Amino acid sequence: MKFSVLVAIVSEELEDKAIDVAKQAGAGGVTILHGTGIGLKEKKIFFGLTYEGRESILVFVLERKLSLEVLKALNKELELEKEDHGLAFVLPIEHLAGINREEILKFQEKLKEEL
């Protein structure tokens, strides 16, 4: 079984929606990181204070085919092609240790259903 990591970077306001969309598309657990980003446009300044939007970085380890399904669902539901809606990408995983056995069984069941 081959795995991929799906990384979705969205505003904190879209974090819960992104997780819900991913889970509905078949994703299991997620690791959530928080950060700030620097875009192409100048930062907003309000009363002399610079506003930097907070972002959530969602990291999913998924079976390779499922990762593409989740990516498509995120793109559609969050409208990622629109400016400032986020970014998502998938990278292959060469070696993996520590994945939950329940996740592997879930992936195997999904594959059996498709066959």
N, C-alpha and C positions, 0 to 999 in steps of 0.2 A: 504494500500500500504506500503510495507516494503522498507526501504532505507539502503544504505551502503555508506561508505566513501572509495573512492579509492585514495591512495597516491602513486604517482610516483616520484621517486628521480632520476633525470637525470642531466648530465652535462649541463651547460648553453648553450653550442653549440647545444644541442639536444632539448632545451626547445620549440622552435617554432614548430619543427617537431612533438614532443610529443603532443602538444596542437592540431595541425592539425589532427593527427591520431585519437585522442580522440574525436574530434568534428565529424569527418567523421563516427566514430563508434556510434554516437548518444549522446555524452556528451554535456552538455550545458555550464554553467559558470564554471570557475575555479579560485581558489585562489592560487597565486604564492608567495612562500617564497624563500628566498635566504640564502645559508649557505655554509659551508665548511665541508668536511668529512675527517675522518682519516681511511685509509684502512689498510689492512694487510701488505702492502709493505712499505718500507721506503719512506719518502718524497724526492722529487727531489731537489737537491741543485745546483744552477747556480750562479757562482761567489760569493759564500758565502751567497746567499739569498735562503731561502726555498720557493719552489713553492707549493702552495696548490690550487688545482683546485676548482673553484667555482661550486656550484651545485644549481639546481632549484628543489624545492619541490612543486609539483603540487597536489592540493587537490580538488577532485571532490565529490560532493554529488549526488548520482545517485540511481535510482530504482535498487533494488537488482539484478535482472536478467541482466539489462543493464550494471551494474558494471562489471560483468564477461565478457561480450562481449567486453567492452572497454579494460579490462585487457588483454584479448587474442590478441586484435588488437595491443596494445602497445608492448606486448611481441614479436609478429611476426615482426612488422615493425621496431622496434628499436633493435631487436635481443638482448634482455635483458640477455639472458643466456651467452653471451660473456662477458669477463672480462672488467670491467669499462664502460659498456654500461648503467648501471642503475639498479634500483630496483623498483618493483611495488607490492603493496599488497592491499587487500580489508578487511575492518573491518565492522561488522554490527553496525547499529545505533539503539539504544533502544528508545530514545526520540529525537524529532526534533522540533525546532521552528524557524520560520523566513524564510523558503524556499519560493522562489518566486512562486506565484500562476501560472504563465505561465509555469514554470518548471513542476508543478504537472499536468497541463493540457496536456503538451507534453508527459509525461510519460503515462497518461491515454489513449491518442490517439494511442500511440505505442502498448499498451496492447490490445486495441480494434482491431488493424490491425492483431495482432497475433492470435486472437480468430477467 
